[in-house]
């Protein structure tokens, strides 16, 4: 799975910090 880093950094980081961290863990594990 891949999520656009820019989108996550500009949107999810501020609205869903916990979810953003989870997505980063998924990306690094995959």
N, C-alpha and C positions, 0 to 999 in steps of 0.2 A: 504494500500500500504506500502511496506517496501523496503528501499534502504540500501545496505550494507554501514554501517557507515565508514568503513575503506576506501572503494572506494571513497566515497564522500569526506572524509577528505584529502586523498592524491591526488585526481584528481580535483574534482569539486571546492574545496575550492580556488584553485589557478587560475583556468581557468574561473569559473563561480561563483564568490562569491555571487552574487544576487540570482542566481538559487539555490545555496546551502542553503541559508537562507530560501528560499521558501520551499524547500524540507523538511527542518527541521521543519518548521511550520506545514506542512502537516502531518509529522510523529507524531508530538506531539498532533495534533488535532484528529488523527484517533484512 
